Amino acid sequence: MSDPSAAAAAASTASGATPRDWLTGARPHTWANAIAPVLAGTGAAIWDDGASWWRAILAVIVAMALIIGVNYANDYSDGIRGTDDDRTGPLRLTGSGLVPPTRVKYAAFLCFGVAGVAGIVLSLASSWWLIIAGAVCILAAWFYTGGKNPYGYRGLGEVAVFIFFGLVAVLGTEYTQAGKVSWVGLALAVGIGSLSASVNLTNNLRDIPTDAVAGKTTLAVILGDRGTRILYVSLLVVSVVMTLALAGAGIAALIGLIAVPLLIVAALPVVQGATGKELIPVLGTTGRAMLVWSVAMFIAMLLA
């Protein structure tokens, strides 16, 4: 008797990827990594009395195009290397054989193109040299898992996420609107960067067994299971510390503590030793906690 699931998979492959498959490949659970920095950076610009809503919208377009582009780029690069041949996470377009690798690569380049155009407009409206910074961001997105020596395979993934989706994204958003950066922006950037890195770290914690076999040396593989769990919790704590520090800009910043219950819910499976598929919900919960924190801090800056 034939396997219904195998038959369904074969039919899906024969007919090509559906819009739902492409959406899954874009990894919606990571999109908070793009939206949260812009909210935080705009909040810092509000505190600076320099917010610009149309520039904030352009920043969202840049950030969203980059996050989706890097997700497709990772799908392509990991897929052609065989890293995704045995994994427990959501569907991968390339690794599953559902989409030809070149189509996934072109999808990534299309997203990078959108980010580049929106970024150029935003840069010309503020400071032209930001075009160079934008180009560096796009190159970093591609070479995370692309090229002959991807830095994501050298334990630098979380460092890059902290820098580009934390420091660069938040402070860049603040600068393009207010024309300067502030200590408030820096504190928000550290908080967002830590939470964003924790999302990436959770993904790599889940994949330690398969990544180690595939030769993908992530930070989680280097630190080991226990060390990775300790670092994950530490990154969550950093956001709480930044919340308390930002109370110096106005007591309303303590609104950010509303994210603590979500952070606890996210951390419990990690602390209790969850593995494999049990860690998949942690990605979404951590992302939602980051989004809640960024919204709370945005409101706090409005009140401050």
C-alpha positions as a LaTeX table, in Angstrom:
\begin{tabular}{lrrr}
\hline
Residue & $x$ (\AA) & $y$ (\AA) & $z$ (\AA) \\
\hline
Met1 & 0.00 & 0.00 & 0.00 \\
Ser2 & 1.41 & 3.43 & $-0.99$ \\
Asp3 & 2.35 & 6.07 & 1.56 \\
Pro4 & $-0.13$ & 9.00 & 1.30 \\
Ser5 & 2.41 & 11.52 & 2.63 \\
Ala6 & 4.98 & 10.43 & 0.03 \\
Ala7 & 2.39 & 10.68 & $-2.72$ \\
Ala8 & 1.42 & 14.18 & $-1.57$ \\
Ala9 & 5.06 & 15.26 & $-1.50$ \\
Ala10 & 5.61 & 13.90 & $-5.00$ \\
Ala11 & 2.51 & 15.68 & $-6.29$ \\
Ser12 & 3.65 & 18.94 & $-4.69$ \\
Thr13 & 7.10 & 18.60 & $-6.26$ \\
Ala14 & 5.64 & 17.86 & $-9.66$ \\
Ser15 & 3.33 & 20.85 & $-9.59$ \\
Gly16 & 5.94 & 23.23 & $-8.18$ \\
Ala17 & 6.01 & 25.25 & $-4.97$ \\
Thr18 & 2.83 & 26.94 & $-3.83$ \\
Pro19 & 2.65 & 30.51 & $-2.47$ \\
Arg20 & 2.37 & 28.90 & 0.96 \\
Asp21 & 5.65 & 27.04 & 0.38 \\
Trp22 & 7.38 & 30.29 & $-0.60$ \\
Leu23 & 5.94 & 31.95 & 2.51 \\
Thr24 & 7.28 & 29.14 & 4.67 \\
Gly25 & 10.66 & 29.50 & 2.97 \\
Ala26 & 10.64 & 33.20 & 3.84 \\
Arg27 & 10.52 & 32.11 & 7.52 \\
Pro28 & 7.84 & 34.43 & 8.96 \\
His29 & 8.93 & 33.57 & 12.51 \\
Thr30 & 12.07 & 35.68 & 11.87 \\
Trp31 & 10.27 & 38.78 & 10.60 \\
Ala32 & 10.17 & 40.32 & 14.06 \\
Asn33 & 13.95 & 40.67 & 13.63 \\
Ala34 & 13.21 & 43.22 & 10.89 \\
Ile35 & 10.23 & 45.09 & 12.34 \\
Ala36 & 11.44 & 45.43 & 15.93 \\
Pro37 & 14.66 & 47.38 & 15.14 \\
Val38 & 12.73 & 49.95 & 13.09 \\
Leu39 & 10.19 & 50.42 & 15.89 \\
Ala40 & 13.00 & 50.83 & 18.42 \\
Gly41 & 15.00 & 53.17 & 16.18 \\
Thr42 & 11.93 & 55.29 & 15.46 \\
Gly43 & 11.26 & 55.40 & 19.19 \\
Ala44 & 14.79 & 56.73 & 19.72 \\
Ala45 & 14.18 & 59.33 & 16.98 \\
Ile46 & 10.99 & 60.39 & 18.76 \\
Trp47 & 13.01 & 60.84 & 21.93 \\
Asp48 & 15.39 & 62.99 & 19.86 \\
Asp49 & 12.39 & 65.03 & 18.55 \\
Gly50 & 13.32 & 64.00 & 15.02 \\
Ala51 & 10.91 & 61.25 & 13.92 \\
Ser52 & 9.96 & 61.02 & 10.25 \\
Trp53 & 7.18 & 58.58 & 9.43 \\
Trp54 & 7.87 & 58.21 & 5.71 \\
Arg55 & 11.50 & 57.44 & 6.45 \\
Ala56 & 10.39 & 54.89 & 9.03 \\
Ile57 & 8.26 & 53.21 & 6.35 \\
Leu58 & 11.25 & 53.09 & 3.99 \\
Ala59 & 13.32 & 51.58 & 6.81 \\
Val60 & 10.68 & 48.86 & 7.28 \\
Ile61 & 10.84 & 48.05 & 3.56 \\
Val62 & 14.63 & 47.80 & 3.70 \\
Ala63 & 14.59 & 45.62 & 6.81 \\
Met64 & 11.83 & 43.29 & 5.57 \\
Ala65 & 13.45 & 42.86 & 2.17 \\
Leu66 & 16.77 & 42.06 & 3.84 \\
Ile67 & 15.36 & 39.50 & 6.28 \\
Ile68 & 13.40 & 37.68 & 3.58 \\
Gly69 & 16.37 & 37.90 & 1.23 \\
Val70 & 18.78 & 36.44 & 3.78 \\
Asn71 & 16.30 & 33.65 & 4.55 \\
Tyr72 & 16.08 & 32.68 & 0.87 \\
Ala73 & 19.85 & 33.02 & 0.54 \\
Asn74 & 20.35 & 30.69 & 3.51 \\
Asp75 & 17.82 & 28.27 & 2.04 \\
Tyr76 & 19.75 & 28.23 & $-1.23$ \\
Ser77 & 23.26 & 28.01 & 0.22 \\
Asp78 & 22.46 & 25.42 & 2.88 \\
Gly79 & 20.44 & 23.45 & 0.34 \\
Ile80 & 23.19 & 23.12 & $-2.26$ \\
Arg81 & 25.69 & 22.18 & 0.45 \\
Gly82 & 23.41 & 19.43 & 1.74 \\
Thr83 & 23.20 & 21.00 & 5.20 \\
Asp84 & 19.38 & 20.83 & 5.10 \\
Asp85 & 19.20 & 17.20 & 3.95 \\
Asp86 & 18.43 & 16.03 & 7.50 \\
Arg87 & 16.75 & 18.64 & 9.68 \\
Thr88 & 13.85 & 19.01 & 12.11 \\
Gly89 & 12.73 & 22.54 & 11.28 \\
Pro90 & 10.19 & 23.93 & 8.80 \\
Leu91 & 10.26 & 23.20 & 5.06 \\
Arg92 & 13.28 & 24.32 & 3.06 \\
Leu93 & 12.65 & 25.04 & $-0.61$ \\
Thr94 & 16.04 & 23.95 & $-1.91$ \\
Gly95 & 16.80 & 21.14 & 0.52 \\
Ser96 & 13.41 & 19.53 & $-0.04$ \\
Gly97 & 13.89 & 19.56 & $-3.81$ \\
Leu98 & 10.63 & 21.44 & $-4.17$ \\
Val99 & 12.20 & 24.41 & $-5.99$ \\
Pro100 & 15.27 & 24.49 & $-8.28$ \\
Pro101 & 18.19 & 26.13 & $-6.44$ \\
Thr102 & 18.60 & 28.90 & $-9.03$ \\
Arg103 & 15.00 & 30.07 & $-8.49$ \\
Val104 & 15.58 & 30.36 & $-4.75$ \\
Lys105 & 18.80 & 32.28 & $-5.40$ \\
Tyr106 & 17.03 & 34.68 & $-7.76$ \\
Ala107 & 14.32 & 35.22 & $-5.14$ \\
Ala108 & 17.04 & 36.21 & $-2.67$ \\
Phe109 & 18.62 & 38.60 & $-5.19$ \\
Leu110 & 15.22 & 40.15 & $-5.94$ \\
Cys111 & 14.72 & 40.87 & $-2.25$ \\
Phe112 & 18.23 & 42.32 & $-1.98$ \\
Gly113 & 17.42 & 44.52 & $-4.98$ \\
Val114 & 14.29 & 45.87 & $-3.29$ \\
Ala115 & 16.29 & 46.54 & $-0.13$ \\
Gly116 & 18.97 & 48.29 & $-2.19$ \\
Val117 & 16.55 & 50.61 & $-4.01$ \\
Ala118 & 14.66 & 51.56 & $-0.84$ \\
Gly119 & 17.97 & 51.96 & 1.00 \\
Ile120 & 19.38 & 54.30 & $-1.66$ \\
Val121 & 16.29 & 56.52 & $-1.46$ \\
Leu122 & 16.54 & 56.59 & 2.33 \\
Ser123 & 20.27 & 57.34 & 2.20 \\
Leu124 & 19.93 & 60.18 & $-0.29$ \\
Ala125 & 17.27 & 61.69 & 1.98 \\
Ser126 & 19.66 & 61.66 & 4.95 \\
Ser127 & 23.35 & 60.95 & 4.29 \\
Trp128 & 24.76 & 59.55 & 1.03 \\
Trp129 & 27.46 & 57.52 & 2.78 \\
Leu130 & 24.75 & 55.28 & 4.21 \\
Ile131 & 24.61 & 53.72 & 0.72 \\
Ile132 & 27.98 & 52.14 & 1.55 \\
Ala133 & 26.62 & 50.85 & 4.86 \\
Gly134 & 23.64 & 49.40 & 3.01 \\
Ala135 & 25.90 & 47.62 & 0.53 \\
Val136 & 27.82 & 46.09 & 3.43 \\
Cys137 & 24.53 & 44.86 & 4.92 \\
Ile138 & 23.57 & 43.16 & 1.66 \\
Leu139 & 26.98 & 41.53 & 1.31 \\
Ala140 & 26.77 & 40.36 & 4.91 \\
Ala141 & 23.34 & 38.88 & 4.22 \\
Trp142 & 24.65 & 36.86 & 1.27 \\
Phe143 & 27.94 & 35.68 & 2.77 \\
Tyr144 & 26.30 & 34.53 & 6.01 \\
Thr145 & 25.93 & 31.11 & 4.40 \\
Gly146 & 26.97 & 31.94 & 0.81 \\
Gly147 & 30.35 & 31.88 & $-0.88$ \\
Lys148 & 33.27 & 29.54 & $-0.30$ \\
Asn149 & 33.87 & 30.51 & 3.33 \\
Pro150 & 30.53 & 31.59 & 4.88 \\
Tyr151 & 31.02 & 33.24 & 8.24 \\
Gly152 & 27.82 & 31.62 & 9.52 \\
Tyr153 & 29.77 & 28.33 & 9.36 \\
Arg154 & 32.49 & 29.84 & 11.53 \\
Gly155 & 30.47 & 30.63 & 14.65 \\
Leu156 & 29.86 & 34.28 & 13.73 \\
Gly157 & 26.15 & 34.12 & 12.91 \\
Glu158 & 24.87 & 35.51 & 16.21 \\
Val159 & 27.56 & 38.22 & 16.21 \\
Ala160 & 26.42 & 39.33 & 12.74 \\
Val161 & 22.76 & 39.30 & 13.76 \\
Phe162 & 23.56 & 41.41 & 16.84 \\
Ile163 & 25.48 & 43.91 & 14.71 \\
Phe164 & 23.24 & 44.16 & 11.64 \\
Phe165 & 19.76 & 43.55 & 13.07 \\
Gly166 & 20.63 & 45.27 & 16.34 \\
Leu167 & 23.22 & 48.04 & 16.28 \\
Val168 & 23.09 & 48.92 & 12.57 \\
Ala169 & 19.32 & 48.59 & 12.15 \\
Val170 & 18.30 & 50.52 & 15.28 \\
Leu171 & 20.96 & 53.22 & 15.16 \\
Gly172 & 20.62 & 53.50 & 11.38 \\
Thr173 & 16.88 & 54.03 & 11.71 \\
Glu174 & 17.42 & 56.66 & 14.39 \\
Tyr175 & 20.11 & 58.43 & 12.35 \\
Thr176 & 18.12 & 58.58 & 9.10 \\
Gln177 & 15.28 & 60.27 & 10.96 \\
Ala178 & 16.95 & 62.39 & 13.64 \\
Gly179 & 20.34 & 62.99 & 12.02 \\
Lys180 & 22.14 & 61.69 & 15.10 \\
Val181 & 22.40 & 58.75 & 17.46 \\
Ser182 & 21.86 & 58.86 & 21.21 \\
Trp183 & 22.53 & 56.77 & 24.29 \\
Val184 & 18.85 & 55.86 & 24.22 \\
Gly185 & 19.26 & 54.52 & 20.69 \\
Leu186 & 22.35 & 52.56 & 21.73 \\
Ala187 & 20.55 & 50.97 & 24.69 \\
Leu188 & 17.61 & 50.05 & 22.47 \\
Ala189 & 20.02 & 48.65 & 19.86 \\
Val190 & 21.74 & 46.45 & 22.44 \\
Gly191 & 18.38 & 45.18 & 23.69 \\
Ile192 & 17.07 & 44.43 & 20.19 \\
Gly193 & 20.39 & 42.96 & 19.08 \\
Ser194 & 20.46 & 40.59 & 22.04 \\
Leu195 & 16.91 & 39.39 & 21.44 \\
Ser196 & 17.48 & 39.05 & 17.71 \\
Ala197 & 20.64 & 37.03 & 18.31 \\
Ser198 & 18.73 & 34.81 & 20.75 \\
Val199 & 16.23 & 33.94 & 17.98 \\
Asn200 & 19.09 & 32.86 & 15.74 \\
Leu201 & 20.75 & 30.99 & 18.60 \\
Thr202 & 17.58 & 28.98 & 19.29 \\
Asn203 & 17.50 & 27.85 & 15.69 \\
Asn204 & 21.14 & 26.74 & 15.90 \\
Leu205 & 20.60 & 25.06 & 19.28 \\
Arg206 & 17.93 & 22.87 & 17.69 \\
Asp207 & 20.24 & 21.98 & 14.79 \\
Ile208 & 23.40 & 21.17 & 16.77 \\
Pro209 & 23.31 & 17.42 & 15.98 \\
Thr210 & 22.74 & 17.82 & 12.22 \\
Asp211 & 24.97 & 20.89 & 11.83 \\
Ala212 & 27.88 & 19.13 & 13.52 \\
Val213 & 27.57 & 16.20 & 11.13 \\
Ala214 & 27.22 & 18.49 & 8.09 \\
Gly215 & 30.31 & 20.49 & 9.05 \\
Lys216 & 28.37 & 23.66 & 9.81 \\
Thr217 & 30.26 & 25.09 & 12.77 \\
Thr218 & 27.75 & 27.48 & 14.32 \\
Leu219 & 28.28 & 29.21 & 17.65 \\
Ala220 & 25.94 & 26.61 & 19.16 \\
Val221 & 28.15 & 23.79 & 17.87 \\
Ile222 & 31.21 & 25.52 & 19.37 \\
Leu223 & 29.60 & 26.21 & 22.76 \\
Gly224 & 27.84 & 22.87 & 22.99 \\
Asp225 & 24.32 & 22.22 & 24.24 \\
Arg226 & 24.72 & 23.50 & 27.79 \\
Gly227 & 26.77 & 26.57 & 26.86 \\
Thr228 & 24.27 & 27.55 & 24.18 \\
Arg229 & 21.37 & 27.36 & 26.62 \\
Ile230 & 23.24 & 29.55 & 29.11 \\
Leu231 & 24.01 & 32.12 & 26.42 \\
Tyr232 & 20.37 & 32.13 & 25.25 \\
Val233 & 19.09 & 32.99 & 28.73 \\
Ser234 & 21.85 & 35.58 & 29.16 \\
Leu235 & 20.77 & 37.36 & 25.97 \\
Leu236 & 17.20 & 37.56 & 27.25 \\
Val237 & 18.44 & 39.03 & 30.53 \\
Val238 & 20.33 & 41.74 & 28.61 \\
Ser239 & 17.02 & 43.10 & 27.27 \\
Val240 & 15.65 & 43.35 & 30.80 \\
Val241 & 18.79 & 45.17 & 31.95 \\
Met242 & 18.44 & 47.62 & 29.04 \\
Thr243 & 14.82 & 48.22 & 30.04 \\
Leu244 & 15.91 & 49.24 & 33.51 \\
Ala245 & 18.70 & 51.40 & 32.09 \\
Leu246 & 16.27 & 53.19 & 29.76 \\
Ala247 & 14.21 & 54.24 & 32.75 \\
Gly248 & 16.83 & 57.00 & 32.91 \\
Ala249 & 15.21 & 58.48 & 29.80 \\
Gly250 & 11.80 & 58.35 & 31.44 \\
Ile251 & 10.07 & 56.11 & 33.94 \\
Ala252 & 7.69 & 55.07 & 31.15 \\
Ala253 & 10.48 & 52.84 & 29.83 \\
Leu254 & 9.53 & 50.33 & 32.50 \\
Ile255 & 6.58 & 49.49 & 30.25 \\
Gly256 & 9.12 & 47.29 & 28.51 \\
Leu257 & 8.90 & 44.87 & 31.43 \\
Ile258 & 5.59 & 43.75 & 29.94 \\
Ala259 & 7.69 & 41.47 & 27.73 \\
Val260 & 9.13 & 39.58 & 30.71 \\
Pro261 & 6.33 & 36.97 & 30.94 \\
Leu262 & 6.83 & 36.12 & 27.26 \\
Leu263 & 10.57 & 35.90 & 27.79 \\
Ile264 & 9.99 & 33.45 & 30.64 \\
Val265 & 7.65 & 31.34 & 28.50 \\
Ala266 & 10.28 & 31.32 & 25.74 \\
Ala267 & 13.11 & 30.40 & 28.10 \\
Leu268 & 11.40 & 27.55 & 29.96 \\
Pro269 & 11.79 & 24.89 & 27.23 \\
Val270 & 15.42 & 25.91 & 26.76 \\
Val271 & 16.15 & 25.74 & 30.49 \\
Gln272 & 14.29 & 22.44 & 30.82 \\
Gly273 & 16.40 & 20.81 & 28.11 \\
Ala274 & 13.96 & 20.69 & 25.17 \\
Thr275 & 15.48 & 19.39 & 21.94 \\
Gly276 & 14.58 & 18.99 & 18.26 \\
Lys277 & 11.02 & 19.86 & 17.35 \\
Glu278 & 10.31 & 20.88 & 20.95 \\
Leu279 & 12.45 & 23.97 & 20.34 \\
Ile280 & 10.54 & 25.15 & 17.25 \\
Pro281 & 7.89 & 27.09 & 19.28 \\
Val282 & 10.71 & 28.88 & 21.14 \\
Leu283 & 11.63 & 30.68 & 17.91 \\
Gly284 & 8.17 & 32.20 & 17.57 \\
Thr285 & 7.80 & 33.04 & 21.25 \\
Thr286 & 11.19 & 34.75 & 21.39 \\
Gly287 & 10.35 & 36.73 & 18.26 \\
Arg288 & 7.00 & 37.81 & 19.71 \\
Ala289 & 8.70 & 38.84 & 22.95 \\
Met290 & 11.12 & 41.00 & 20.94 \\
Leu291 & 8.24 & 42.57 & 19.03 \\
Val292 & 6.30 & 43.26 & 22.24 \\
Trp293 & 9.40 & 44.80 & 23.80 \\
Ser294 & 10.00 & 47.05 & 20.79 \\
Val295 & 6.36 & 48.20 & 20.73 \\
Ala296 & 6.49 & 48.87 & 24.48 \\
Met297 & 9.69 & 50.91 & 24.13 \\
Phe298 & 8.23 & 52.81 & 21.18 \\
Ile299 & 5.24 & 53.79 & 23.33 \\
Ala300 & 7.58 & 54.62 & 26.21 \\
Met301 & 9.56 & 57.04 & 24.03 \\
Leu302 & 6.31 & 58.68 & 22.91 \\
Leu303 & 5.38 & 59.23 & 26.54 \\
Ala304 & 8.90 & 60.33 & 27.48 \\
\hline
\end{tabular}
